[in-house]
């Protein structure tokens, strides 16, 4: 119950901060989002470009654990995972508030979980993220980014959203490791402590999910 209250308070607090205490919205925010989404990046700080695209990497990382975790929950994970592509932690915090600890994976992997569970997916996301981070760090203008962070609600909240997604990932990590029979505290803290690339490294090296097969007599009982 304490965990649920904490996530609920964090969610409400983030919403209040984003719309009340964050810097005011700039007139060209919609134009900026449109240009970032369509690849019209001329004149945009590479740090903003990198951050915006990394905010598309995070939902993929979360999806790789959410769809497995959601198998044993009373609530479906996919609406929250889908919404996170648009609003990040604003969509994931309600799921974290409502979910129950779930160290067991029941049944077999469907096609989507197989794709998300693949190490190839983790490696692909890691390569893309590394390119984006390198591009932002090498070509980005930090003084301009700081100025935008202080004056633009979109840049400000997106940056905080990135940090919050990094901090929240360990709340799902322990159960996902348990799904795979991987009980190792040292590895857990290694993956949890390194922002972004700790989660990506985990997706690259984690063992496959342990499937459970329902015996025929159990299926018959369920049908009757």
C-alpha positions as CSV (number, residue, x, y, z in Angstrom):
1,X,0.0,0.0,0.0
2,X,2.9,2.4,0.8
3,X,4.3,1.7,-2.6
4,X,1.0,2.5,-4.3
5,X,0.6,5.7,-2.4
6,X,4.2,6.8,-3.2
7,X,3.7,6.2,-6.9
8,X,0.3,7.9,-6.9
9,X,1.7,11.0,-5.1
10,X,4.7,11.1,-7.5
11,X,2.4,11.0,-10.5
12,X,0.1,13.8,-9.2
13,X,3.2,15.8,-8.1
14,X,4.8,15.5,-11.6
15,X,1.5,16.6,-13.2
16,X,1.2,19.6,-10.9
17,X,4.8,20.6,-11.4
18,X,4.6,20.2,-15.2
19,X,1.6,22.5,-15.6
20,X,2.0,24.9,-12.6
21,X,5.6,25.3,-11.7
22,X,7.5,24.5,-14.9
23,X,8.5,27.4,-17.2
24,X,5.7,28.8,-19.3
25,X,5.0,27.2,-22.7
26,X,6.7,29.0,-25.6
27,X,4.7,30.0,-28.7
28,X,6.7,27.9,-31.0
29,X,6.4,24.6,-29.0
30,X,4.0,23.0,-31.5
31,X,6.2,23.9,-34.4
32,X,9.3,22.5,-32.6
33,X,7.5,19.2,-31.9
34,X,6.3,18.9,-35.5
35,X,9.8,19.6,-36.8
36,X,11.4,17.1,-34.4
37,X,8.8,14.4,-35.3
38,X,9.2,14.9,-39.1
39,X,13.0,15.1,-39.2
40,X,13.2,18.8,-40.1
41,X,16.0,19.4,-37.7
42,X,17.7,22.4,-39.3
43,X,18.4,25.1,-36.6
44,X,17.5,22.8,-33.7
45,X,20.1,22.1,-31.0
46,X,21.4,18.6,-31.4
47,X,21.0,18.0,-27.7
48,X,17.3,18.6,-28.1
49,X,17.1,16.3,-31.1
50,X,19.0,13.6,-29.2
51,X,16.8,13.9,-26.1
52,X,13.6,13.9,-28.1
53,X,14.6,10.7,-29.9
54,X,15.8,9.1,-26.7
55,X,12.3,9.6,-25.3
56,X,11.3,7.2,-28.0
57,X,13.9,4.7,-26.9
58,X,12.6,4.6,-23.2
59,X,9.1,3.4,-24.1
60,X,10.7,0.5,-26.0
61,X,12.8,-0.4,-23.0
62,X,9.8,-0.3,-20.8
63,X,7.7,-2.3,-23.2
64,X,10.4,-5.1,-23.1
65,X,9.5,-5.6,-19.4
66,X,5.9,-4.3,-19.2
67,X,4.3,-6.8,-21.5
68,X,5.9,-9.6,-19.5
69,X,4.9,-8.1,-16.2
70,X,1.4,-7.4,-17.4
71,X,0.8,-11.1,-18.0
72,X,0.1,-11.6,-14.3
73,X,-1.6,-8.4,-13.5
74,X,-5.3,-7.5,-13.2
75,X,-4.8,-4.5,-15.5
76,X,-3.5,-4.7,-19.0
77,X,-0.1,-3.2,-19.6
78,X,-0.4,-2.3,-23.3
79,X,-2.5,0.9,-22.9
80,X,0.1,2.3,-20.5
81,X,3.0,1.2,-22.7
82,X,1.4,2.7,-25.8
83,X,0.6,6.0,-24.1
84,X,4.2,6.2,-22.9
85,X,5.4,6.8,-26.4
86,X,3.5,10.2,-26.3
87,X,3.7,11.2,-22.6
88,X,6.5,9.1,-21.1
89,X,6.3,8.7,-17.3
90,X,2.9,10.4,-17.2
91,X,1.5,7.2,-18.6
92,X,3.7,4.7,-16.8
93,X,3.3,6.0,-13.3
94,X,-0.4,5.0,-13.1
95,X,0.5,1.4,-14.1
96,X,3.3,1.3,-11.5
97,X,0.7,2.6,-9.0
98,X,-1.9,-0.1,-9.8
99,X,0.3,-3.1,-10.5
100,X,1.2,-5.8,-7.9
101,X,4.6,-7.4,-7.4
102,X,4.8,-10.2,-10.0
103,X,7.8,-12.5,-9.9
104,X,6.2,-15.3,-11.9
105,X,5.5,-15.5,-15.6
106,X,2.6,-17.7,-16.5
107,X,1.9,-19.3,-19.8
108,X,4.0,-19.0,-23.0
109,X,5.3,-16.1,-25.0
110,X,3.2,-14.7,-27.8
111,X,4.8,-13.2,-30.9
112,X,5.1,-9.7,-29.4
113,X,6.7,-10.9,-26.2
114,X,9.1,-13.1,-28.2
115,X,10.2,-10.0,-30.2
116,X,10.6,-7.8,-27.1
117,X,12.3,-10.6,-25.2
118,X,14.9,-11.0,-28.0
119,X,18.5,-9.8,-27.3
120,X,18.5,-8.5,-30.8
121,X,16.0,-5.9,-29.8
122,X,18.2,-4.9,-26.9
123,X,21.3,-4.6,-29.0
124,X,19.4,-2.6,-31.7
125,X,18.1,-0.1,-29.1
126,X,21.6,0.1,-27.5
127,X,23.2,1.0,-30.8
128,X,20.6,3.6,-31.7
129,X,20.8,5.1,-28.2
130,X,24.6,5.3,-28.3
131,X,24.5,7.1,-31.7
132,X,22.0,9.6,-30.3
133,X,23.9,10.2,-27.1
134,X,27.2,10.7,-29.0
135,X,25.5,13.0,-31.5
136,X,24.1,15.2,-28.7
137,X,27.3,15.3,-26.7
138,X,29.6,16.1,-29.6
139,X,27.4,18.5,-31.7
140,X,25.2,19.9,-29.0
141,X,25.3,23.4,-27.5
142,X,25.0,23.1,-23.7
143,X,24.6,26.8,-23.0
144,X,21.7,27.0,-25.5
145,X,20.1,23.9,-24.0
146,X,20.4,25.3,-20.5
147,X,18.7,28.5,-21.6
148,X,15.9,26.5,-23.3
149,X,15.5,24.3,-20.2
150,X,15.0,27.4,-18.1
151,X,12.5,29.1,-20.5
152,X,10.6,26.3,-22.4
153,X,8.1,24.0,-20.6
154,X,8.5,21.4,-23.3
155,X,12.3,21.1,-23.0
156,X,12.1,21.4,-19.2
157,X,9.5,18.7,-18.7
158,X,11.0,16.4,-21.3
159,X,14.3,16.5,-19.5
160,X,12.7,15.7,-16.1
161,X,10.7,13.0,-17.8
162,X,13.9,11.4,-19.1
163,X,15.4,11.5,-15.6
164,X,12.2,10.1,-14.0
165,X,12.1,7.2,-16.5
166,X,15.7,6.4,-15.5
167,X,14.8,6.3,-11.8
168,X,11.6,4.3,-12.2
169,X,13.1,1.4,-14.3
170,X,14.5,-0.5,-11.3
171,X,10.9,-0.9,-9.9
172,X,10.2,-3.3,-12.7
173,X,13.7,-4.7,-13.0
174,X,13.7,-7.0,-9.9
175,X,10.5,-8.8,-11.0
176,X,11.8,-9.2,-14.6
177,X,15.0,-10.7,-13.3
178,X,12.9,-13.1,-11.2
179,X,10.9,-14.1,-14.3
180,X,14.1,-15.4,-15.7
181,X,15.4,-17.1,-12.6
182,X,18.2,-14.5,-12.3
183,X,18.6,-13.6,-8.6
184,X,21.8,-11.5,-8.4
185,X,21.8,-8.4,-6.3
186,X,25.1,-7.2,-7.7
187,X,23.9,-7.3,-11.2
188,X,20.6,-5.7,-10.2
189,X,22.4,-2.6,-8.7
190,X,24.7,-2.4,-11.7
191,X,21.7,-2.2,-14.1
192,X,19.7,0.0,-11.8
193,X,22.5,2.5,-11.1
194,X,23.6,3.3,-14.7
195,X,21.0,5.7,-16.3
196,X,19.7,4.5,-19.7
197,X,22.6,2.2,-20.6
198,X,22.1,0.1,-17.5
199,X,18.6,-0.8,-18.7
200,X,19.9,-1.3,-22.3
201,X,22.7,-3.5,-21.1
202,X,20.2,-5.6,-19.2
203,X,18.1,-6.1,-22.3
204,X,21.2,-7.3,-24.1
205,X,22.3,-9.8,-21.6
206,X,19.2,-11.1,-19.7
207,X,18.4,-14.8,-20.1
208,X,15.2,-15.7,-22.0
209,X,11.9,-15.6,-20.1
210,X,11.0,-18.9,-18.4
211,X,7.7,-20.2,-20.0
212,X,5.3,-22.4,-18.2
213,X,3.3,-25.1,-19.9
214,X,-0.2,-25.9,-18.6
215,X,-0.6,-29.7,-18.2
216,X,-3.4,-31.1,-20.4
217,X,-5.5,-32.2,-17.4
218,X,-5.4,-28.6,-16.0
219,X,-6.6,-27.3,-19.3
220,X,-9.4,-29.8,-19.2
221,X,-10.4,-28.7,-15.7
222,X,-10.4,-25.1,-16.8
223,X,-12.7,-25.9,-19.8
224,X,-15.1,-27.8,-17.6
